[in-house]
Amino acid sequence: MRRVALLSLTLLTLLAALAALGRAEDRVDLEALRVRLLEAQTRAATDEALDALADRIGQRPGFADHGAFADYLGRLPGEAASRSRVRLRRGWAYLAAARTQAAIDLLEGLAAGGGEDGPVARAYLGEATRQGGDLEQAVLHLAAAVAAGYHDAFVVDAALKTTFQLRQRKASKAFDGLPDYVGALETILEAYAHAHARAPTTLHGVAARWLLDDYGAYAVPGRDRAMAWAAKAAEHALAALGQDGRAAAGDGTQLAFDAAAALEPEDRESAGRTPRFDLLAWAYRLGTRPDEDTHTMPAAVALLAEAALLEERYELAERLARERLDLSDSPAARRVLAALPPDVGE
């Protein structure tokens, strides 16, 4: 009986807590939040009031969804509804609700007006334009936002979605030269350079990874298009690796190795006048696990030894070849050792 009584008491306590929670929710006064927004005199106070109202999206009392919240902001008294911060938040809410045309109609004027909120509005407009299907215009809006100083992660996310859709829209094998998505990514990357800002590693890494994937799927090694794809992939891979090697395209070791492999035909034909050696050096460096006495990609060690031999860097070639043989047997490493001048290693 005592156990039953305790269980009943626990249940009553839980029910009381839930009831109290419901009453606390009911005590949220939307009108008070509205007045707080109307009386806000600074950007910070306006943002705080907007945040408090946005927290009621999907709540009771509150707003059924983001679209309802945006409509609510549009019904504020004229002066309040026309504030830049309110219009920007309203555009964001229409974006979240996928009410694309409503977002475009609102954000176009805000972006054109410039001011402190102009670059953010331009970025939102880029995403809205992407949602509307005009991918080329979306790229221009996003680049303009970056050039104007807006470098939030929102831009990178929108840029990746836009360029991915460009890549999906037309197969890379249909292009005689570089696919459209490469130009789109470089337009946004150039905007970072224009703003004297560090470009996100992700954009360089994605450009390289997608090109290398397309190279593997469609390229005929040695042909002009294949060499153009390999050279551009190497350029972006080195940029990504130089910024953050381990984070480049999710796996910097693999990215460097694949980029080096794509350059092999041209590197051989030009007697080493490509960045293949540098890429192999990255693959070697990132894949080395000194604490584990191993390497995540042994083939990179052997290839780098071969490249060092071709460049007549004999001591380096010997060291790398022996390091590769310490991992396991390697015909390539043994060939390097056999090709070294007799006095190397003495």
C-alpha positions in Angstrom: 0.0 0.0 0.0 2.8 2.3 0.9 4.4 1.8 -2.6 1.0 2.6 -4.3 0.7 5.7 -2.2 4.2 6.9 -3.2 3.5 6.2 -6.9 0.2 8.2 -6.6 2.0 11.1 -5.0 4.7 11.0 -7.7 2.0 11.1 -10.4 0.2 14.0 -8.7 3.4 15.9 -8.4 4.1 15.3 -12.1 0.6 16.4 -13.1 1.0 19.5 -11.0 4.3 20.4 -12.6 2.8 20.0 -16.1 -0.1 22.1 -15.1 2.2 24.8 -13.8 4.2 24.7 -17.0 1.0 25.1 -19.0 0.0 28.1 -16.9 3.5 29.6 -17.3 3.1 29.3 -21.1 -0.3 30.9 -20.9 1.2 33.8 -19.0 3.3 34.8 -22.1 1.8 38.1 -23.1 2.2 38.7 -26.9 0.8 42.2 -26.5 3.6 43.0 -24.0 6.2 41.7 -26.5 4.6 43.7 -29.2 4.8 46.9 -27.1 8.4 46.1 -26.3 9.2 46.0 -30.0 7.2 49.2 -30.8 9.0 51.0 -28.0 12.6 49.8 -28.9 14.9 52.7 -29.6 18.1 51.0 -30.7 19.1 48.2 -33.0 20.0 46.0 -30.0 16.7 46.5 -28.3 14.8 45.9 -31.5 16.7 42.6 -32.1 16.0 41.5 -28.5 12.3 42.2 -29.0 12.2 40.4 -32.3 14.1 37.5 -30.8 11.5 37.2 -28.0 8.6 37.2 -30.6 10.4 34.7 -32.9 10.7 32.4 -29.9 6.9 32.1 -30.0 7.0 30.5 -33.5 5.2 27.1 -33.1 4.1 28.0 -29.6 0.9 28.9 -27.9 0.3 31.7 -27.6 2.4 32.6 -30.6 2.6 32.0 -34.3 1.7 28.8 -36.2 4.8 29.0 -38.4 7.5 31.3 -39.8 5.1 32.6 -42.4 2.5 33.6 -39.8 5.3 35.4 -37.9 6.3 37.3 -41.0 2.7 38.3 -41.7 2.4 39.5 -38.1 5.5 41.8 -38.5 3.9 43.2 -41.7 0.8 44.2 -39.8 2.7 46.4 -37.3 2.0 50.1 -37.4 3.7 51.8 -40.4 6.8 53.2 -38.7 7.6 50.0 -36.9 6.9 47.8 -39.9 9.2 49.9 -42.1 12.2 49.6 -39.8 15.2 48.0 -41.5 15.7 45.4 -38.7 12.0 44.5 -38.8 11.9 44.1 -42.6 15.1 42.0 -42.5 13.6 39.7 -39.8 10.4 39.5 -41.8 12.4 38.5 -45.0 14.2 35.8 -43.0 10.9 34.4 -41.8 9.5 34.3 -45.3 12.6 32.5 -46.4 12.2 29.9 -43.6 8.6 29.5 -44.6 9.6 29.0 -48.3 7.4 31.8 -49.3 9.9 32.7 -52.0 8.2 35.5 -53.9 7.1 37.3 -50.7 10.8 37.2 -49.5 12.1 38.5 -52.8 9.6 41.4 -52.9 10.6 42.4 -49.4 14.3 41.9 -49.7 14.9 43.6 -53.1 14.1 47.0 -51.7 16.1 46.4 -48.5 19.1 45.2 -50.4 19.0 48.1 -52.9 18.8 50.6 -50.0 22.2 49.6 -48.7 22.9 50.7 -45.2 24.1 48.4 -42.4 21.5 45.8 -43.2 22.0 45.9 -47.0 24.7 43.1 -47.2 22.6 40.7 -45.1 19.5 41.5 -47.1 21.5 40.8 -50.3 22.6 37.4 -48.9 19.0 36.6 -48.0 17.9 37.7 -51.5 20.5 35.3 -53.0 19.0 32.4 -51.1 15.4 33.5 -52.0 16.5 33.8 -55.7 18.0 30.3 -55.5 14.7 29.0 -54.1 13.0 30.7 -57.1 15.2 28.8 -59.5 17.4 31.7 -60.9 20.8 30.1 -59.9 23.0 32.5 -61.8 21.4 35.6 -60.2 21.6 33.9 -56.8 25.4 33.6 -57.3 25.6 37.3 -58.1 23.6 38.3 -55.1 25.7 36.1 -52.8 28.9 37.5 -54.2 27.7 41.0 -53.8 26.8 40.3 -50.1 30.3 38.9 -49.5 32.0 41.9 -51.3 30.0 44.2 -49.1 31.3 42.6 -46.0 28.7 39.9 -45.0 30.7 36.7 -44.4 28.4 34.7 -42.2 28.1 31.0 -42.5 24.7 31.6 -44.2 26.5 32.7 -47.3 28.6 29.6 -47.5 25.6 27.4 -47.0 23.6 29.2 -49.7 26.6 29.2 -52.1 27.0 25.4 -51.6 23.3 24.8 -52.3 23.3 27.0 -55.3 26.4 25.6 -56.9 25.3 22.0 -56.2 22.1 22.7 -58.1 24.2 24.1 -61.0 26.2 20.9 -61.0 23.0 18.8 -61.0 21.3 20.9 -63.7 23.8 20.0 -66.4 26.2 17.1 -66.4 29.8 18.1 -66.4 30.5 15.8 -69.3 28.4 18.2 -71.5 31.0 21.0 -71.1 34.0 21.4 -73.4 35.8 23.3 -70.7 35.2 23.9 -67.0 31.6 23.2 -65.7 29.4 26.1 -64.7 29.6 25.4 -61.0 33.4 26.1 -61.1 32.8 29.7 -62.4 30.0 30.2 -59.8 32.2 29.1 -56.9 35.1 31.3 -58.2 32.8 34.3 -58.5 32.0 34.0 -54.8 35.7 33.3 -53.9 36.7 36.4 -55.9 34.3 38.4 -53.8 36.1 37.3 -50.6 39.4 38.5 -52.2 37.8 41.8 -53.1 36.7 42.2 -49.5 40.3 41.3 -48.3 38.7 38.4 -46.4 39.9 34.8 -45.9 37.8 32.6 -48.2 36.2 29.6 -46.5 38.2 26.4 -46.9 35.0 24.6 -47.7 34.4 26.5 -51.0 37.9 25.7 -52.3 37.7 22.1 -51.1 34.3 21.5 -52.7 35.5 23.0 -56.0 38.4 20.6 -56.0 36.4 17.6 -54.8 33.7 18.0 -57.4 36.1 18.5 -60.2 38.1 15.4 -59.2 34.9 13.3 -59.0 33.9 14.5 -62.5 37.5 13.8 -63.7 37.2 10.3 -62.5 33.7 9.9 -64.1 34.2 11.6 -67.5 37.8 12.7 -68.2 40.1 11.0 -70.7 43.6 11.5 -69.2 45.8 13.5 -71.4 43.1 15.3 -73.3 42.8 19.1 -73.1 39.6 19.0 -71.0 41.0 16.5 -68.6 44.2 18.6 -68.1 42.1 21.7 -67.6 40.0 20.0 -64.9 43.0 18.5 -63.2 44.9 21.8 -63.2 41.9 23.7 -61.7 41.3 21.0 -59.2 44.9 21.2 -58.1 44.7 25.0 -57.7 41.7 24.7 -55.4 43.0 21.7 -53.5 46.2 23.5 -52.7 44.2 26.6 -51.6 42.1 24.5 -49.3 45.1 22.5 -48.0 47.0 25.7 -47.3 44.2 27.0 -45.2 43.3 23.9 -43.2 44.8 20.7 -44.5 42.9 18.2 -42.4 39.6 19.8 -42.9 39.9 20.2 -46.7 36.9 18.5 -48.3 36.5 16.4 -45.2 39.7 14.4 -45.8 42.7 16.4 -46.9 44.8 13.3 -47.4 42.5 11.9 -49.9 41.9 15.2 -51.6 45.7 15.8 -52.1 46.3 12.3 -53.3 43.5 12.4 -55.9 44.5 15.8 -57.1 48.1 14.6 -57.6 46.8 11.5 -59.4 44.8 13.6 -61.9 48.0 15.6 -62.7 50.1 12.6 -63.4 49.8 12.5 -67.2 50.6 16.2 -67.6 53.3 16.0 -65.0 55.0 13.2 -66.9 54.7 15.1 -70.2 56.0 18.4 -68.8 58.9 16.7 -66.9 57.5 17.7 -63.5 56.2 21.2 -64.2 53.0 20.8 -62.3 52.2 21.0 -58.5 51.9 17.2 -58.3 54.9 16.9 -56.0 53.4 19.5 -53.6 50.1 17.6 -53.5 51.9 14.4 -52.8 53.8 16.1 -50.1 50.5 17.2 -48.5 49.1 13.6 -48.8 52.3 12.3 -47.1 52.2 14.9 -44.4 48.5 14.6 -43.5 48.6 10.8 -43.7 51.6 10.3 -41.4 50.8 8.9 -38.0 54.1 9.0 -36.1 52.5 7.9 -32.8 51.1 4.8 -34.5 54.2 4.2 -36.7 52.0 4.0 -39.8 50.5 5.9 -42.7 46.9 6.1 -43.7 47.8 6.1 -47.4 51.0 4.1 -48.0 50.7 4.6 -51.8 51.4 8.3 -51.2 54.7 7.6 -49.6 55.8 5.5 -52.6 54.6 8.0 -55.1 56.4 10.8 -53.3 59.6 8.8 -53.3 59.3 8.3 -57.1 58.7 12.0 -57.6 61.7 12.9 -55.5 63.8 10.5 -57.6 62.7 12.2 -60.8 63.6 15.5 -59.4 67.0 14.1 -58.4 66.4 14.6 -54.7 68.1 11.4 -54.0 68.4 11.5 -50.2 64.8 12.3 -49.8 63.8 9.6 -52.3 65.9 7.0 -50.3 64.4 8.0 -47.0 60.8 7.8 -48.3 61.4 4.5 -50.1 62.8 3.0 -46.9 59.9 4.5 -44.9 57.5 2.9 -47.3 59.2 -0.5 -47.0 59.0 -0.3 -43.2 55.2 -0.3 -43.5 55.1 -3.3 -45.8 56.6 -4.6 -49.0 56.4 -2.2 -52.0 57.7 -3.0 -55.5 57.6 0.8 -56.3 59.7 1.6 -53.2 62.2 -1.2 -54.2 62.4 0.2 -57.7 63.3 3.6 -56.3 66.1 2.2 -54.2 67.4 0.3 -57.2 67.5 3.4 -59.3 69.4 5.6 -56.8 73.1 6.4 -57.5 75.4 3.9 -55.7 76.8 6.4 -53.2 73.4 7.5 -51.8 72.9 6.3 -48.3 76.5 5.6 -47.6 
